[in-house]
Amino acid sequence: MNKRLILGAFMRPISLHTAWWKHPQAAPDANMSWPILKDLALKLERACFDAIFMADHLAVMSMPQSALRRSATITSFDPLMVMPALAACTSRIGLIATGSTSYEEPYLVARRFASLDHLSAGRAGWNIVTTVNPEAAYNFGFESAARHADRYDRAREFFDVVTGLWDGWDDDALLMDKDSGIFFDPAKVRALNHKGRFFSVKGPLNVARPVQGWPVITLAGGSDAARQMGAEKADLFFSNSSTFDTARAFYADVKARACAAGRDPDQLKILPANQVYVGRTTAEAHRKKAFMDDLVHVDSHLPNLSLKLGVDASQFDLDKPLPELPETERSKGHQQEWVALARRENLTVRELARRAARSGIGEMIGTPGEIADQMEKWLLGEACDGFIMVFHSAPEGHDDFVEMVVPELQRRGLFRTRYEDDTLRGNLGLSRPRTHG
Ligand SMILES: Cc1cc2nc3c(=O)[nH]c(=O)nc-3n(C[C@H](O)[C@H](O)[C@H](O)COP(=O)(O)O)c2cc1C
C-alpha cells in the first residue's frame, strides 16, 4: 500500500495565528463556543482527519499586558472538559488532549484518559508535555518552573506511573457475572505500589483498562530530552520542524533513536505542525497570508519572540541580527528552531519578531495542487508521517483545507477516503499494548 498521510488538527485555541480572531469571518469567541467547536469537529471528521488535538498551558501566556490583551489565548477551555463532549457527537475522529507532567498528578491523568478512552470507545490520546509556559508554576504553589532536566525526569516517572496504572488491569478483569454475583476477578486487577523520586502511588486505578490498552501516547517537544523520551515512549511525536531539511534531520534522528531503543520505527509517527494558506491561485493564497499577517499588531511582535526564544527579546537591538543566546530552561526545541531560522535567513530581531507573532511554525502556501505537492514531498522524502495542521482562522482556514486540499490528497491516494477502524490506534496503524501482569 502507498504511504499515506496522518492528519491531526490543532484546535486550541482555534489557531496559533495571533490574529485569527480578527479575521472578518471569524467569530471572535470561537474558542469558547460549543456550537462552533462541535461544528469544526464534525467538519474534520467528515474529512476523515485522524484526530483533533487540544493544547494546554495551565496559565495565561507569559507576556506583557500590551500583547496579552490582544491574544485570544487569554481564555481557553480545559481540553479534558471539551473532549468528552466531542466524543458524544463524533464517532470516528481521534481526541488528543494535553496533560502536563509537570503540574498534574499521574493518578488523575491515568484516570481521566482511561475515562475518555471508554467514553469515546477507543479514540483518546494523551499529549505529554512538560509545560513550556513559566506562568503555570505560579498557579501550582511553585516559585518558578523546575529546571528542564528535572521536568523530563519527572515526565519519565509520570509516564511509568500512568502506564503502570493502566497495565494494572487485565483486559478481561470484569466478569460481571450475575449468576455468581462476582463483578470482577481480583487476580486480574493489581496494585502498582510505586514509590519513586517524584511520586508515591499505590493503585490500582478505579477505571477498567482503556479500550485501546493505552490511549495513544503523543509527545510534543524538540530538545534532546524530548527526542529521547519520544523515541522510547511515544506513538506520535509533534515536532516544531519548519523546513523540509530540519524536518528530515529530526525524522532521521528520532527514528534512529527509536530503533536503538529496540522499537519498530514504523510504530512511531512524526507529525510537524504546519499552518496552511490555500487559494484557488498561488497569488490568492499569498494574499490570504498577507492579509492575516497585516492583522497582527506590532505590540505582539517581541513578546511572541520572547516566548519562542525563552529569553526576553526586548533587550536586543531590533535592527541587528539576533545575538548569541544563553541556553534557555524553557523550550530548548523552540529556541533551537528560531535561532536556526534567524541565522539561515539572516534576519534582524525586528524581522524575526514579526514572524514569531504570526504563528511561529512551519507554513505551506499555495493552490491545492501546490500544497499537496509539498505534503507529498515531505511524506515521501521521510521528513514526516503526516502533519498536525494549523488553520489560519475559522471557518475559512478549515473550509479551504477540507474542501480544496483534502480531495486533492485523496485523489493522489495520499489520504484516506473513509476510516479504516473504530479506534484511534487502529486508524493510525498502531499496535495495542498488552499487559505484563
Ligand atoms: C504541535 C505541538 C503542540 C504542543 N502543545 C503544547 C501544549 O499543549 N502545552 C505546552 O506547554 N507546550 C506545547 N508544545 C510546546 C512543546 O511541548 C515545548 O517545546 C515543550 O516545552 C518541550 O520543550 P523542549 O522543546 O525543550 O523539549 C507543543 C508543541 C507542538 C509542536
The ligand as a Tripos MOL2 file, in Angstrom:
@<TRIPOS>MOLECULE
LIG
   31    33     1     0     0
SMALL
NO_CHARGES

@<TRIPOS>ATOM
      1 C1          2.0700   20.5080   17.8930 C.3       1 LIG1
      2 C2          2.6300   20.9900   19.1900 C.ar      1 LIG1
      3 C3          1.8180   21.0220   20.3100 C.ar      1 LIG1
      4 C4          2.2770   21.4990   21.5250 C.ar      1 LIG1
      5 N1          1.4410   21.5190   22.6040 N.ar      1 LIG1
      6 C5          1.8740   22.0310   23.7790 C.ar      1 LIG1
      7 C6          0.9870   22.1160   24.8980 C.ar      1 LIG1
      8 O1         -0.1820   21.7290   24.8240 O.2       1 LIG1
      9 N2          1.4650   22.6380   26.0480 N.ar      1 LIG1
     10 C7          2.7650   23.0650   26.1900 C.ar      1 LIG1
     11 O2          3.1420   23.5150   27.2690 O.2       1 LIG1
     12 N3          3.6230   23.0100   25.1300 N.ar      1 LIG1
     13 C8          3.1980   22.5040   23.9450 C.ar      1 LIG1
     14 N4          4.0440   22.4510   22.8660 N.ar      1 LIG1
     15 C9          5.3910   23.0050   23.0120 C.3       1 LIG1
     16 C10         6.4230   21.9630   23.3450 C.3       1 LIG1
     17 O3          5.8780   20.9630   24.0790 O.3       1 LIG1
     18 C11         7.5400   22.6460   24.0870 C.3       1 LIG1
     19 O4          8.5600   22.7060   23.1790 O.3       1 LIG1
     20 C12         7.8860   21.9010   25.3910 C.3       1 LIG1
     21 O5          8.1020   22.8120   26.3990 O.3       1 LIG1
     22 C13         9.0290   20.9730   25.2860 C.3       1 LIG1
     23 O6         10.2420   21.6620   25.4220 O.3       1 LIG1
     24 P1         11.5560   21.1540   24.6960 P.3       1 LIG1
     25 O7         11.4310   21.5300   23.2480 O.co2     1 LIG1
     26 O8         12.6270   21.9130   25.3990 O.co2     1 LIG1
     27 O9         11.6290   19.6970   24.8980 O.co2     1 LIG1
     28 C14         3.6110   21.9540   21.6490 C.ar      1 LIG1
     29 C15         4.4590   21.8960   20.5150 C.ar      1 LIG1
     30 C16         3.9800   21.4260   19.3050 C.ar      1 LIG1
     31 C17         4.8960   21.3800   18.1260 C.3       1 LIG1
@<TRIPOS>BOND
     1     1     2 1
     2     2     3 ar
     3     2    30 ar
     4     3     4 ar
     5     4     5 ar
     6     4    28 ar
     7     5     6 ar
     8     6     7 ar
     9     6    13 1
    10     7     8 2
    11     7     9 ar
    12     9    10 ar
    13    10    11 2
    14    10    12 ar
    15    12    13 ar
    16    13    14 ar
    17    14    15 1
    18    14    28 ar
    19    15    16 1
    20    16    17 1
    21    16    18 1
    22    18    19 1
    23    18    20 1
    24    20    21 1
    25    20    22 1
    26    22    23 1
    27    23    24 1
    28    24    25 2
    29    24    26 1
    30    24    27 1
    31    28    29 ar
    32    29    30 ar
    33    30    31 1
@<TRIPOS>SUBSTRUCTURE
     1 LIG1         1 GROUP 0 **** ****
